[in-house]
Amino acid sequence: MPYDESSIELVREALFITLKIAGPILLAGLLVGLVISLLQSVTSIQDQTLSFVPKIVVMILAAAILIPWVAQRLVEYAAELLKLV
């Protein structure tokens, strides 16, 4: 089944934009999770909520801080899509 090259490029670009937008937020959660895990292993505290709550809070804060940057990336992508039409 042959695919149109432009549609493949649009899907590839959409996936790349998604990774670019989600990357910093996920990285913040990963770093906080790593720090919390290290602290839990040092102090022998194994409570699940101790790692879950700070990660969620940091990821929400990161998303709130990055809203202008995310909006700009989405506007640029939408403008590129509309330019192709």
Sequence and secondary structure as in RCSB ss.txt:
>XXXX:A:sequence
MPYDESSIELVREALFITLKIAGPILLAGLLVGLVISLLQSVTSIQDQTLSFVPKIVVMILAAAILIPWVAQRLV
EYAAELLKLV
>XXXX:A:secstr
    HHHHHHHHHHHHHHHHHHHHHHHHHHHHHHHHHHHHHHHT   HHHHHHHHHHHHHHHHHHTHHHHHHHHH
HHHHHHHHH 
